[in-house]
């Protein structure tokens, strides 16, 4: 039998579907994003006939300078992914003042 953790939280009643998160959770993610109400997710739940893929990346590189920099080449050689598992991703940057954004959407269907 596993010992109880000292920081374990007792279960609480579920909040109504369209209410705001608890103040502690809201403070934790204050600048990250807002929760989407359940009512907006009703049409895009697992098992729906429509698949919604929507990844929005909005990065900006501005007001910076690269002075006396040395940039070079980079290579991915044969066999680099030979024992890879999952979804391998390679991101390469051979420049300066570059914003690299990467997103992967994986749709899994069980039939």
Backbone as ProteinMPNN parsed JSONL, in Angstrom:
{"seq_chain_A": "XXXXXXXXXXXXXXXXXXXXXXXXXXXXXXXXXXXXXXXXXXXXXXXXXXXXXXXXXXXXXXXXXXXXXXXXXXXXXXXXXXXXXXXXXXXXXXXXXXXXXXXXXXXXXXX", "coords_chain_A": {"N_chain_A": [[0.848, -1.174, 0.0], [0.623, 2.158, -0.868], [2.19, 4.998, 0.62], [0.617, 7.949, 1.861], [0.982, 11.101, 0.323], [2.473, 14.055, 1.648], [1.727, 16.47, 0.553], [-0.665, 16.012, -0.637], [-3.919, 16.637, -1.935], [-7.196, 16.859, -0.807], [-10.017, 15.421, -2.467], [-12.343, 17.494, -4.221], [-15.617, 18.85, -4.857], [-16.784, 18.903, -8.211], [-16.505, 21.804, -10.237], [-19.015, 23.946, -11.698], [-19.556, 23.733, -15.27], [-19.053, 26.095, -16.869], [-17.667, 27.938, -15.302], [-15.162, 30.117, -13.869], [-11.675, 29.243, -13.25], [-10.331, 28.184, -10.046], [-9.02, 30.641, -7.706], [-6.265, 30.157, -6.996], [-5.36, 28.478, -9.079], [-5.831, 30.197, -11.211], [-3.998, 32.242, -10.662], [-1.617, 30.861, -10.955], [-1.464, 30.364, -13.709], [-1.551, 32.905, -14.831], [-0.6, 34.64, -16.99], [-0.583, 32.929, -19.14], [-2.809, 31.631, -20.633], [-6.356, 31.615, -21.253], [-8.839, 29.521, -19.867], [-10.875, 27.394, -21.854], [-14.334, 27.427, -22.084], [-16.462, 24.643, -21.293], [-18.752, 24.515, -22.838], [-17.948, 25.531, -25.305], [-16.355, 23.53, -26.21], [-17.952, 21.416, -26.752], [-18.629, 20.589, -29.394], [-16.296, 19.552, -30.427], [-15.293, 17.246, -29.281], [-13.673, 14.098, -28.507], [-14.364, 11.515, -30.812], [-16.06, 12.934, -32.358], [-17.345, 13.78, -35.59], [-15.999, 15.704, -36.997], [-12.721, 16.831, -37.345], [-10.704, 19.029, -35.636], [-8.012, 20.936, -36.28], [-5.92, 23.239, -35.144], [-3.398, 25.25, -34.806], [-1.794, 27.902, -33.448], [0.804, 30.024, -33.766], [2.539, 32.762, -32.664], [5.049, 34.325, -32.75], [7.594, 36.857, -32.299], [10.367, 38.614, -33.53], [12.206, 41.338, -32.78], [13.766, 44.579, -32.735], [16.483, 43.881, -32.167], [19.986, 43.021, -32.479], [22.626, 41.44, -34.21], [25.922, 41.384, -33.915], [29.144, 41.063, -35.261], [29.012, 38.241, -35.418], [29.363, 34.704, -35.813], [28.186, 32.454, -37.996], [27.262, 29.17, -38.923], [27.088, 25.997, -40.629], [24.836, 23.256, -40.176], [24.29, 19.769, -39.722], [22.328, 16.861, -40.351], [22.978, 13.638, -40.184], [23.033, 10.419, -41.902], [21.282, 7.814, -40.292], [20.734, 9.196, -37.981], [18.205, 9.17, -36.863], [17.751, 6.514, -36.487], [17.175, 4.757, -34.305], [15.009, 5.953, -33.214], [12.014, 6.673, -31.428], [8.496, 7.25, -31.175], [7.547, 10.507, -32.09], [9.806, 11.876, -33.86], [11.5, 15.009, -33.955], [13.29, 17.455, -35.65], [14.97, 20.404, -35.253], [16.653, 22.969, -36.701], [19.077, 25.555, -36.587], [20.973, 27.893, -38.087], [21.595, 30.519, -37.989], [21.469, 33.965, -36.834], [19.541, 35.864, -34.463], [17.081, 34.516, -34.728], [13.816, 33.327, -34.609], [12.491, 30.452, -33.445], [9.806, 28.452, -33.9], [7.765, 25.743, -33.15], [5.369, 23.263, -33.766], [3.301, 20.478, -33.202], [0.685, 18.523, -34.256], [-1.203, 15.825, -33.338], [-3.372, 13.432, -34.388], [-5.335, 10.894, -33.219], [-7.139, 8.072, -33.953], [-9.43, 5.756, -32.813], [-10.911, 2.885, -33.84]], "CA_chain_A": [[0.0, 0.0, 0.0], [1.462, 3.355, -0.982], [2.013, 5.995, 1.676], [0.007, 9.203, 1.4], [1.925, 12.213, 0.197], [2.181, 15.161, 2.56], [1.133, 17.593, -0.16], [-1.861, 15.551, -1.336], [-5.09, 17.487, -1.753], [-8.43, 16.089, -0.728], [-10.888, 15.689, -3.613], [-13.405, 18.476, -4.017], [-16.718, 18.73, -5.807], [-16.488, 19.497, -9.508], [-17.091, 23.123, -10.452], [-19.882, 23.999, -12.878], [-18.79, 23.681, -16.511], [-18.669, 27.368, -17.461], [-17.164, 28.871, -14.304], [-13.732, 30.417, -13.921], [-10.898, 28.38, -12.376], [-10.1, 28.651, -8.683], [-8.032, 31.723, -7.68], [-4.884, 29.651, -6.991], [-5.051, 28.033, -10.432], [-5.803, 31.375, -12.064], [-2.739, 32.943, -10.422], [-0.53, 30.04, -11.488], [-1.403, 30.509, -15.158], [-2.065, 34.254, -15.064], [-0.308, 35.206, -18.3], [-0.459, 31.895, -20.158], [-3.982, 31.521, -21.501], [-7.609, 31.471, -20.535], [-9.497, 28.232, -20.07], [-11.999, 27.401, -22.785], [-15.501, 26.846, -21.424], [-16.903, 23.344, -21.794], [-19.773, 24.728, -23.869], [-17.287, 25.748, -26.597], [-15.692, 22.287, -26.606], [-18.952, 20.372, -26.977], [-18.654, 20.108, -30.773], [-14.995, 19.034, -30.862], [-14.857, 16.186, -28.375], [-13.273, 12.848, -29.133], [-15.466, 10.79, -31.394], [-16.831, 13.805, -33.245], [-17.084, 13.533, -37.013], [-15.14, 16.762, -37.515], [-11.449, 16.968, -36.649], [-10.289, 20.422, -35.619], [-6.576, 21.135, -36.107], [-5.721, 24.679, -35.167], [-2.233, 25.609, -34.015], [-1.484, 29.308, -33.73], [2.085, 30.453, -33.214], [2.641, 34.188, -32.95], [6.291, 34.841, -32.198], [8.112, 38.077, -32.898], [11.755, 39.002, -33.295], [12.244, 42.765, -33.106], [14.66, 45.468, -31.993], [17.704, 43.241, -31.697], [21.063, 43.078, -33.464], [23.697, 40.457, -34.079], [27.114, 42.074, -34.401], [30.352, 40.229, -35.235], [28.652, 36.863, -35.115], [29.825, 33.678, -36.738], [27.16, 31.44, -38.204], [27.78, 28.077, -39.737], [26.13, 25.01, -41.109], [24.589, 22.106, -39.308], [23.963, 18.601, -40.536], [21.751, 15.644, -39.791], [23.556, 12.593, -41.033], [22.291, 9.164, -41.981], [21.217, 7.065, -39.05], [20.478, 10.057, -36.831], [16.923, 8.793, -36.276], [17.595, 5.073, -36.696], [16.558, 4.113, -33.145], [14.046, 6.896, -32.659], [10.658, 6.192, -31.142], [7.582, 8.372, -31.019], [7.501, 11.439, -33.211], [11.051, 12.654, -33.823], [11.478, 16.348, -34.532], [14.608, 18.078, -35.755], [14.91, 21.839, -35.486], [18.009, 23.436, -36.92], [19.251, 26.998, -36.692], [22.351, 28.248, -38.412], [21.674, 31.966, -38.112], [21.357, 34.774, -35.63], [18.26, 36.566, -34.332], [16.075, 33.653, -35.329], [12.759, 32.832, -33.742], [12.116, 29.106, -33.848], [8.544, 27.993, -33.343], [7.482, 24.407, -33.627], [4.125, 22.718, -33.242], [2.924, 19.189, -33.758], [-0.677, 18.088, -33.956], [-1.342, 14.4, -33.549], [-4.746, 12.944, -34.325], [-5.399, 9.448, -33.028], [-8.506, 7.582, -34.071], [-9.642, 4.361, -32.441], [-12.132, 2.393, -34.503]], "C_chain_A": [[0.892, 1.236, 0.0], [1.151, 4.329, 0.147], [1.414, 7.261, 1.085], [1.059, 10.287, 1.349], [1.494, 13.343, 1.108], [1.467, 16.304, 1.858], [-0.132, 17.181, -0.922], [-3.04, 16.443, -0.982], [-6.323, 16.601, -1.735], [-9.297, 16.408, -1.931], [-11.979, 16.676, -3.249], [-14.479, 18.252, -5.057], [-16.338, 19.438, -7.094], [-17.199, 20.84, -9.638], [-18.031, 23.065, -11.64], [-19.053, 24.209, -14.138], [-18.299, 25.028, -17.014], [-18.158, 28.379, -16.441], [-15.672, 29.051, -14.445], [-12.98, 29.473, -12.994], [-10.72, 29.004, -11.002], [-9.008, 29.708, -8.679], [-6.584, 31.228, -7.697], [-4.475, 29.199, -8.381], [-4.958, 29.223, -11.376], [-4.493, 32.138, -11.889], [-1.562, 32.178, -11.009], [-0.351, 30.248, -12.988], [-1.845, 31.904, -15.6], [-1.796, 34.773, -16.471], [-0.327, 34.201, -19.422], [-1.635, 31.884, -21.127], [-5.221, 31.449, -20.632], [-8.209, 30.102, -20.851], [-10.665, 28.392, -21.025], [-13.187, 26.764, -22.087], [-15.913, 25.523, -22.081], [-17.916, 23.511, -22.922], [-19.149, 24.966, -25.247], [-16.627, 24.479, -27.104], [-16.678, 21.188, -26.978], [-18.912, 19.795, -28.387], [-17.339, 19.503, -31.234], [-14.433, 17.988, -29.909], [-14.419, 14.964, -29.168], [-14.483, 12.096, -29.643], [-16.328, 11.639, -32.301], [-16.445, 13.514, -34.69], [-16.119, 14.547, -37.614], [-13.863, 16.824, -36.686], [-11.004, 18.414, -36.753], [-8.793, 20.475, -35.317], [-6.304, 22.622, -36.233], [-4.566, 25.035, -34.246], [-1.848, 27.033, -34.412], [-0.202, 29.695, -33.013], [2.294, 31.903, -33.627], [3.902, 34.771, -32.323], [6.751, 36.08, -32.943], [9.588, 38.228, -32.548], [11.85, 40.465, -33.725], [13.257, 43.486, -32.232], [15.861, 44.749, -31.396], [18.747, 43.299, -32.811], [22.06, 41.975, -33.167], [24.932, 41.067, -34.721], [28.318, 41.166, -34.218], [30.039, 38.793, -34.829], [29.209, 35.931, -36.176], [28.741, 32.62, -36.82], [27.713, 30.369, -39.12], [26.68, 27.159, -40.198], [25.898, 23.957, -40.035], [24.07, 20.972, -40.171], [23.246, 17.548, -39.71], [22.215, 14.533, -40.726], [22.716, 11.329, -40.994], [22.368, 8.413, -40.653], [20.891, 7.898, -37.826], [19.175, 9.672, -36.12], [16.697, 7.284, -36.324], [16.945, 4.354, -35.523], [15.516, 5.01, -32.486], [12.696, 6.226, -32.438], [9.771, 7.413, -30.954], [7.543, 9.212, -32.272], [8.763, 12.295, -33.165], [10.888, 14.001, -34.515], [12.887, 16.894, -34.546], [14.415, 19.547, -36.087], [16.345, 22.325, -35.609], [18.03, 24.954, -37.087], [20.713, 27.271, -36.979], [22.516, 29.757, -38.549], [21.588, 32.663, -36.779], [20.019, 35.497, -35.652], [17.126, 35.796, -34.99], [15.059, 33.242, -34.268], [12.353, 31.464, -34.269], [10.828, 28.742, -33.128], [8.232, 26.636, -33.962], [6.186, 23.925, -32.993], [3.844, 21.402, -33.939], [1.508, 18.866, -33.311], [-0.762, 16.62, -34.301], [-2.801, 14.028, -33.376], [-4.706, 11.428, -34.242], [-6.853, 9.033, -33.098], [-8.532, 6.106, -33.707], [-10.963, 3.915, -33.053], [-12.307, 0.923, -34.206]], "O_chain_A": [[1.822, 1.329, 0.801], [0.004, 4.467, 0.573], [1.681, 7.601, -0.068], [1.92, 10.379, 2.224], [0.302, 13.567, 1.318], [0.691, 17.029, 2.481], [-0.614, 17.936, -1.767], [-3.141, 16.941, 0.139], [-6.463, 15.698, -2.561], [-9.319, 17.554, -2.38], [-12.475, 16.694, -2.123], [-14.263, 17.537, -6.035], [-15.648, 20.458, -7.069], [-18.342, 20.996, -9.209], [-17.861, 22.212, -12.512], [-17.972, 24.795, -14.083], [-17.194, 25.093, -17.553], [-18.214, 29.581, -16.702], [-14.995, 28.233, -15.069], [-13.565, 28.948, -12.047], [-10.933, 30.202, -10.818], [-8.144, 29.691, -9.556], [-5.748, 31.839, -8.362], [-3.367, 29.497, -8.826], [-4.093, 29.252, -12.251], [-3.933, 32.632, -12.868], [-0.613, 32.785, -11.507], [0.776, 30.302, -13.482], [-2.46, 32.046, -16.657], [-2.711, 35.311, -17.094], [-0.104, 34.578, -20.573], [-1.453, 32.107, -22.324], [-5.135, 31.246, -19.421], [-8.092, 29.601, -21.969], [-11.361, 29.407, -21.004], [-13.062, 25.665, -21.547], [-15.727, 25.329, -23.283], [-17.927, 22.719, -23.864], [-19.765, 24.632, -26.259], [-16.364, 24.355, -28.3], [-16.271, 20.135, -27.47], [-19.145, 18.597, -28.553], [-17.273, 18.982, -32.347], [-13.217, 17.871, -29.759], [-14.75, 14.816, -30.345], [-15.516, 12.047, -28.974], [-17.238, 11.123, -32.951], [-15.337, 13.052, -34.964], [-15.489, 14.272, -38.635], [-13.922, 16.864, -35.457], [-10.935, 18.963, -37.853], [-8.361, 20.103, -34.226], [-6.445, 23.196, -37.313], [-4.743, 25.112, -33.03], [-1.607, 27.315, -35.585], [-0.145, 29.69, -31.783], [2.23, 32.23, -34.812], [3.814, 35.631, -31.447], [6.345, 36.321, -34.08], [9.997, 37.997, -31.41], [11.607, 40.796, -34.886], [13.562, 43.047, -31.123], [16.217, 44.987, -30.242], [18.416, 43.596, -33.959], [22.302, 41.629, -32.01], [24.979, 41.246, -35.938], [28.5, 40.569, -33.157], [30.729, 38.209, -33.994], [29.488, 36.345, -37.302], [28.419, 31.969, -35.826], [28.539, 30.646, -39.99], [25.497, 27.5, -40.162], [26.691, 23.809, -39.105], [23.481, 21.201, -41.227], [23.524, 17.371, -38.524], [21.875, 14.511, -41.908], [21.813, 11.184, -40.17], [23.405, 8.394, -39.991], [20.78, 7.352, -36.728], [19.062, 9.834, -34.905], [15.558, 6.829, -36.213], [16.206, 3.396, -35.75], [15.189, 4.826, -31.314], [12.302, 5.326, -33.18], [10.256, 8.49, -30.608], [7.508, 8.687, -33.385], [8.783, 13.33, -32.5], [10.214, 14.108, -35.54], [13.602, 16.802, -33.547], [13.776, 19.891, -37.081], [17.158, 22.108, -34.71], [17.113, 25.546, -37.656], [21.586, 26.912, -36.189], [23.478, 30.222, -39.161], [21.628, 32.029, -35.725], [19.435, 35.718, -36.713], [16.315, 36.365, -35.72], [15.428, 32.855, -33.159], [11.919, 31.339, -35.414], [10.771, 28.728, -31.898], [8.421, 26.428, -35.16], [5.943, 24.16, -31.809], [4.123, 21.242, -35.127], [1.186, 18.933, -32.125], [-0.435, 16.213, -35.416], [-3.394, 14.284, -32.329], [-4.113, 10.764, -35.092], [-7.699, 9.576, -32.388], [-7.751, 5.309, -34.229], [-12.008, 4.514, -32.799], [-13.271, 0.31, -34.666]]}, "name": "protein", "num_of_chains": 1, "seq": "XXXXXXXXXXXXXXXXXXXXXXXXXXXXXXXXXXXXXXXXXXXXXXXXXXXXXXXXXXXXXXXXXXXXXXXXXXXXXXXXXXXXXXXXXXXXXXXXXXXXXXXXXXXXXXX"}
